[in-house]
């Protein structure tokens, strides 16, 4: 029998448009797909020093999504007569041992630029090469391929607009790859393993409770991702109005919400682009259809920025290497922010939505982040780490890139202060979003639901909403804008 090739599935849980799978299947031998739940991606993580901080690496929302994604991929492979080997251990142990057992002489893997992902990849690569097993790394997760950028990634612009214009002018999005047939070969002789429970991944994880207020259930897997793309573009015909609705906050249709499937690799950005182009050909081409592609290029930008800058992307001073900001490490204030109890309704509603559902709108993320770093002056990495725990659509490049941007230490050092009261009135004028997540304020008219601290003592009594008991007093004076960084 021909020598097997191992396809190490990472954040590319899909069969469509998957260059790693195509490369693995291109040889004459069988393909052994394997997914490894790395214990280092779960449980408490953190950093030391004077600003030491620990956090839960992966929360229940994303862990559940990843479980579902792995199960869905397994079912798709089984329909082809193959299977997915699942293990819960360190990949640098699992992959070489499996290669030795099945006699594989080659492992194909997707590669990712973030430091933690790269470190694991390096350990696997080192162990395999010591065992004389060839390693092939493949770039699979961006709209524009790394090798198709106008310049070497180490020379790309650190400004989004310049980067976007250059790739739009000088690069081309590759056509999606057809899904190959997967010959499982000796896979039937291997214990397929089981998808670990949340408790096995992390004893502190519990199945997330379903909240009927959630914008979407976010079911993991390639099947659900393709269904969501089809529903948003074709079933509900919402792409034609995306630019006008994308700053919405209630309901499943105000934005595409494809990020969870894109970031877990259940959905290819090139597949999304192809469907957008087909939509433009068959229905309408306008600023909204372009804007979805514009957002995909933002996603690319942060991926290539991490590839270019590495660990400095995650440093306290960010890419700017700023030392002039004295970040606070106030655990009490931070805890109020995480629980949605700052006394600023627009911030609190967004944080409670995040905690309950694992999701928050882009408008909400900007406001919640701005409040933490501008009003409270708390270390931006604390906020980024909390989002890492909670977000179902977490991605290291996009998450830390956006947080450093808001904090003024990233790709644009200008202050990014959001006036939460002004933003609330602009994007939630009737206070339906705020009262959706803060029902204790539902009896208030919109002006007070957004600014309850402006009620007099008599008005608090009349409405039955007492600040300090029914809803918190504001943690800062909302009428005083934060001092600029410089």
Beta strands, then each sheet from edge to edge (+ up, - down):
strand 1: 5-9
strand 2: 31-37
strand 3: 44-47
strand 4: 53-56
strand 5: 84-88
strand 6: 106-110
strand 7: 134-138
sheet 1: 5+ 2+ 1+ 6+ 7+
sheet 2: 3+ 4-
end
